[in-house]
């Protein structure tokens, strides 16, 4: 990795000594200033320098945004992935799409009880950030039942703790949030009553969302940032067999089994997004897909020019600005 010029450190120091400390890990001044602003928002004034110092030591825990406020706690052995702004962006955008489809504006309580509750399954939930954010956004306007599943018992414990800490742990007929420990590649967990409740509605599962492990063994060694290799659990990023796409084949199978109407999977690159789209289009439910999109890092911010890719002869729009970040599928 190339050295940063000394002049860049002087420019950062003129703005703030904290921004200069963040340069080695952020690698450019705009990113350093942005993260410094996040840190100031999320820590008390007397702890600001401590937060900057931790991030300067490449600890990614000190990167603040709305999702982080929901999922601030991590495992004792750093089992959990640090939350990032991209999942917040696509989760918020997904919530808005679902609400528009469900009726748009806030509903009167009488109308809300007449509508069937949305059902959401968050696979590979980790500390539950996506599940928590979707639940927090959707329950304001519609009934919703969310279940997050993960193989790690520590992940489930932290997800439950985060739900309690944010006052999102209550259950009712029209809204509930639960977490279940399971091996995604086993079928036993599909018989869990909480999961069965999602899948046995008249129309099947409404939403299957997942941020699965999607980095190859070689990619983890060569391409991931130093902070990721030091602080993040490899198991949450690299599938055990080293195949970066193995989880997507299983997730597409689950979508078919659960009759999921809407699917959103995070991916590591545009190339991987195209492979996931290709697998979805060639599957048994490919002909029933009425919407297939690739969402960029910021799907709600239009790109300067319209972008698309062609997969199996079908033009797939790339929605938003940034790199290809997730695959959105919706069936009839």
Secondary structure, DSSP 8 states (H G I E B T S, - for coil): -----HHHHHHHHHH-HHHHHHHHHH-SHHHHHHHHHHHHHHS-GGGHHHHHHHHHTT-TT---SHHHHH-----TT--S----HHHHHHHHHHHHHHHHHHTSS---HHHHHHS--EEEEEES-TTTHHHHHHHHHHTTTS-EEEEEEES-HHHHHHHHHHHHHTT-----SSEEEEEEE--TT-SGGGGSHHHHHHHTSTT--SEEEE------HHHHHHTS-HHHHHHS-GGGTS-TTS-TTHHHHHHHHHHHHTT-SEEEEE-SSHHHHHHHHHHHHHSTTGGGEEEEEEEEEETTS--SS-EEEEETTEEEEEESEEEEEEEEEEE-
